[in-house]
Amino acid sequence: MEICVMKGILPSLVEGFFDLIYPSNIYCICCGNIIDDSRPYSLCDVCVRTMKWTNGRTCSCCGKRLQDDYLPDLCTNCRDGGHLFAKGFACAEYGAAERDILHRFKYKDKAYLGRKLAEIMRDRILSEALELDLILPVPMHRRKEKVRGYNQAAVLAKELARLMETPYSSNLLLRSSDTEAMNQLSALERSRNVQEAFAVSSRKKDLLRGKKVLLVDDIFTTGSTADACTDALLRADASEVFVFVFAAGANLISEEDDGIRC
């Protein structure tokens, strides 16, 4: 069982290796321009202003960014139906800049970007003052992970756990089926696609009993994956599950949504 507090000699060696291959605060992780080495998170001023941070109103259920003139405290998805997890949090709305960073992180063999993204995530989640017992990534099927080379959610979760000195596990929550890619599916199709796709290791489920879990992923869209994971964790007697992503999809408002803007 891999549950450990990420501190000690090995993390220091890993950190030094990252600095060798991608020196901190030299290039902006979003646009690639040279930046002053004092810039936090390796983001230039332009990209900091461009990114759609969730530093204003957010959905009280899933954490999506809400428009200033949008009256309810729930996004349109959460108004139609809630989620199994206790609450969701995001650093930013999934816009063009966020898409570019995450695309390079996931598909361009740039796992090291997860280090800076995790720093942003650490500062965001600490502002919520949550009491957490365990950090878990949304698991990727081993076939897909073999092709990509890494699970981006695990990269974020492991680094976040190291920064927060919180226990972490990569093999407690498992992906039991290789589901279809979600980016072209409707909300209903997404929900059906991940039904019973996740399970808790039968040998390790006792380690979840009564635990408050932070479930980490890179993107939140409809919440189907987060709910499927949460269902598996709650059935294994986790006490609460919080969901945390770097970017969450936009709060989409239809023309039929009368009376929700001030």
N, C-alpha and C positions, 0 to 999 in steps of 0.2 A: 504493500500500500504506500503510495506516494502522498503523504501528508506531512508537510514540513513548514517551518517558518523560514522564509528565504533570506537568510543572512549568514555571514561567515566568509570563509576564504573563497569558495567557488564563485559566489556572485561578484566578488571583487575582480576575479580573473575574467569573468564574462564581460563586466563593465569595461575593463581595460581593452579587451578584444574589440568591443563595439567602437571605442574611441579610435582604435587603429584603422578600422575599415571605414568609419564614417565619423570624423571628428565632430564633436559637439559644437553647435553654435557657429559654424562657418558658412553653411549654406541653408537657406530656408527650405524646410521640408515640404513646403507647398509649391512654390514657384521655382526653387533652385537658385535664386539669386544669392550673391554673397551678402552676408549680414554681419553686423557687429557682434562680437563674441559675448556681449552682455545680454543679448536677446533671450528671454525665457522661451522654452519649448522649441527653440530653433525656428521661429516664425518671424518674418519681416513685418514691418508696420502695415504695409499694404494688405498682406494676407490676413493679419489679425483683424483689420477692419472689414475685409471681404467675407470672412467666415461668419456663419449665422449662429452665434453662440446662444445657448439657452440661459441667458442671464436676465431674462425678463419673465413674462408669464409663461407657465408650462401647464400641461395637462396634469391634473391632480392624481390621475391613475397611471398613465404610461410614461409621462415626462416629456411628451412632444412639445415643441415650441408653439405657443399660441399667438395669434395676431392681437395687437393691442386693442382693436375694436371688436374683438370676438368675445361675446358676453359670458357664455358658460365657462366653467373651470374644467370641463372635459372636452377632449378633442372629438371630432365627429365619429371616429371609430369606437371610442370608449362610451359615447352616448348610446350607440346601438347595442352595446354589450360589454360587460366588464372583462376582467382578466383574472386568472387564477393567482398570479403573483401579487404580493402585498403592495408594491409600488415600483414604478420604473423611473430611471434617470438617464439623461443623455447630456453630452457636452455641447452638441451642436445639432442644427437641422441639416438634413442631407441635401446640400446644395452643390453647385459646380465645384467649388474648392474642396469641399469635404469628399466629393466623389473622386476627384483626381488623387487626393492623398490615399484614400482607401483602395483605389484601383491599383496604384503602384505597390502599396503594402501587401495586397492579396495576390496579385497576378504577375508582378514584375520582379519577383524574387528579391524583394526588399523587406525582409522580415525585421531588419534592424530599425525600421521606422516605428515599429511597435514600442520601442523604448521611449521615444518622445511623446507618442500618443498616450502611453500609460502615465507619463508625468502629468499631462493635462487631465486625464481621468482621475488620477489621485487627488489633485487639488479640487476637482469638482465634487467628488464623492465625500471628501472630508468635510465639505461645507454642510453636508446633511447630518453630520454627527450620528451616524448609524452605529449600532452595536452589532458587530459581525463576528461569526465564529469560523467561517470558512468561505473561501473564494473558489468558484468553479467556472471553467469555460464551457460554452456550448460545444459539445463534441462534434467532430467531423468523422464521417465514415473512413475507416482505414484505407479504403481504395482511393478515395479522393485525396486524402492526406498524402498518400504515397506519390500521387501524380504531382501535387502542388509542392510537396516537400515539407510543409508545416501547416498547422491549424492556426489561422490568424487569431482566433478567439483565445486559444491557449497561450500564444505569445503575449497578448495583452494581459490576460488574467495572471499569468506567472510573474510578469514584471510588476503589475499592480500589487500583487501579494507581497513581493519583495519590498516594494516601496512602503507599504503599509504594515509590514511585519505581521501579516495575517496568514494563518494556515491555508494551504493550497493543495488541490488534488487534480490530476489530469486523467485519472482512470477510475473515478468513483461513479460519475455519470457517463454512460456509454451510448453510442449511436448504434442501434441494433439493425437498422436497415439503411440502404443507400438510396435516399430519396431523390426525386427529380429536382432539377434546378428551379429555384423559386421566382426568379426575376421576371418571368413572363406569365406567371399564374395569377388568377384572381384571388381575392381574399378567401372565398369558399374553397377554391382549389388548393390554396396554401394550407388551410386547416386540414383538409382531407389528406394532403400529401405527407404530413408529419404525424398523423395519428399513429400512436404506438411505435413511433420511430426511436424512442429513447427509453432507456432502462437504467436502473441503479444496479451496480454489481451486487449479486446476491451474497457474496462473501464479505461485503463491506458496508451493507446497508445499516448495520448497527451504529456505525460512526456518524450517521446523519441524525439520529434520534435527538430531537429537541434543539437542533442547530439552526441558527439564523444564517442563511446562505446568500451570498452575492453572486448571481449568475452573470457572466460577462460575455458579450459578443461585440462585433464591430458595428453592426447595423440593426436597427429595429424598424420594421415596416408595419405589418398588421398585428404582430405579436403572436402569430401562430406557433412559431418555433419556441418562443419563450414560454408560452402556455403549455406546450407539449412537454418541455423540459420540467417546468414547474410541477405539472401533474405527476411525473415520475418521482420527483423529489419529495413532494408532499405525501405520496403513497408510501414512501420509505420513512415517513415520520419526521421529516424536517419541520421545524416549527414555523418558519417564515422564509419566503424566497423574495429577494429584491432583484430586479433586473437592471443592468447597467451597460450602456453601449456608448461608443464614441459619437455616433450620429443616428438620429431618428428621422424617419420620413416626415414630410410636411403634413400639416393639418389641412386636408383637402376639403373645401367647402363647396357644395353644389348650389345651383341656382334655386333649388327647392328649400334651402335652409333659410326660411324667413324668420326675421326677428332675432337673429343671433348676433347681429352687429349693432353697435351703439352709434 
